[in-house]
């Protein structure tokens, strides 16, 4: 089941305070980036954040689930989607702990 773009835009709007968040449609679902770092997925209109130790400590009682069959588990955020301050704090903690993206390789001509 594909995610609704309005839901994606709602989440991105909720994250406005944390800086520029961009998203990309991939096979009907969405990946979210900040500063080039992939930090979350939206699948079946559910918000999944990449797991980090800081994120786990911030959330406390973490709900983990795979965003799609065969995927690694992520933090499933359900109850705090209407709390932009909490979401932004989580994203800032998560992005700070994620490694820098690897440089893209140039294609041979």
C-alpha positions as CSV (number, residue, x, y, z in Angstrom):
1,X,0.0,0.0,0.0
2,X,1.5,3.3,-1.0
3,X,1.8,6.2,1.4
4,X,-0.3,9.3,1.0
5,X,1.7,12.3,-0.1
6,X,-0.4,14.6,2.2
7,X,0.8,12.5,5.2
8,X,4.4,12.9,4.1
9,X,4.0,16.6,3.7
10,X,2.4,16.8,7.1
11,X,5.4,15.1,8.7
12,X,7.8,17.3,6.8
13,X,5.9,20.4,8.0
14,X,6.0,19.1,11.6
15,X,9.8,18.9,11.2
16,X,10.3,22.5,9.9
17,X,12.1,23.7,13.0
18,X,14.8,21.1,12.7
19,X,16.1,22.4,9.4
20,X,15.6,21.5,5.8
21,X,14.0,18.1,5.5
22,X,13.6,16.7,2.0
23,X,11.8,13.6,0.8
24,X,12.0,11.3,-2.1
25,X,9.4,8.9,-3.4
26,X,10.6,5.3,-3.8
27,X,8.2,2.6,-5.0
28,X,5.2,4.4,-3.5
29,X,6.9,5.0,-0.1
30,X,9.1,7.8,1.0
31,X,12.6,8.4,2.4
32,X,13.3,11.5,4.4
33,X,16.7,13.3,4.5
34,X,18.3,16.1,6.4
35,X,21.7,17.4,5.4
36,X,22.0,14.5,3.0
37,X,21.5,11.9,5.7
38,X,18.6,9.4,5.4
39,X,17.0,9.5,8.8
40,X,13.5,8.2,8.3
41,X,11.1,6.2,6.1
42,X,7.3,6.7,5.6
43,X,5.7,3.4,4.7
44,X,2.0,2.7,4.6
45,X,1.5,6.1,6.2
46,X,3.6,5.2,9.2
47,X,6.7,7.2,10.3
48,X,9.8,5.1,11.0
49,X,13.0,6.7,12.3
50,X,16.4,5.1,12.0
51,X,17.5,3.6,15.4
52,X,20.2,5.3,17.3
53,X,21.3,5.1,21.0
54,X,20.4,8.7,21.6
55,X,17.0,8.3,19.9
56,X,16.3,5.2,22.1
57,X,17.2,7.1,25.3
58,X,15.0,10.1,24.2
59,X,12.0,8.0,23.3
60,X,12.2,5.8,26.3
61,X,9.5,3.1,25.7
62,X,10.5,2.4,22.1
63,X,8.2,0.6,19.6
64,X,10.3,-1.1,17.0
65,X,9.0,-2.6,13.7
66,X,10.3,-3.1,10.2
67,X,9.0,-0.5,7.7
68,X,8.5,-3.2,5.1
69,X,8.9,-7.0,4.9
70,X,12.5,-8.0,5.2
71,X,13.8,-4.6,6.4
72,X,15.7,-3.9,9.6
73,X,13.7,-2.7,12.5
74,X,13.3,1.1,13.0
75,X,11.6,3.2,15.6
76,X,7.9,3.4,14.8
77,X,6.6,6.8,15.9
78,X,2.8,6.9,16.3
79,X,1.7,8.8,19.4
80,X,3.9,11.9,18.9
81,X,3.1,12.9,15.3
82,X,1.2,16.0,16.4
83,X,4.0,17.2,18.7
84,X,6.4,19.1,16.4
85,X,8.8,20.0,19.2
86,X,9.2,16.4,20.3
87,X,9.6,15.2,16.7
88,X,12.2,17.9,15.9
89,X,14.2,17.0,19.0
90,X,14.2,13.3,18.0
91,X,15.3,14.1,14.5
92,X,18.1,16.3,15.7
93,X,19.4,13.6,18.0
94,X,19.1,11.0,15.3
95,X,20.8,13.0,12.5
96,X,23.6,14.0,14.9
97,X,24.4,10.3,15.5
98,X,24.1,9.0,12.0
99,X,27.3,8.8,9.9
100,X,28.0,11.2,7.1
101,X,26.7,9.9,3.7
102,X,29.4,8.3,1.6
103,X,30.4,10.3,-1.4
104,X,28.7,9.3,-4.6
105,X,30.9,7.6,-7.1
106,X,31.3,9.2,-10.5
107,X,30.0,7.1,-13.4
108,X,32.4,6.2,-16.1
109,X,31.6,7.7,-19.5
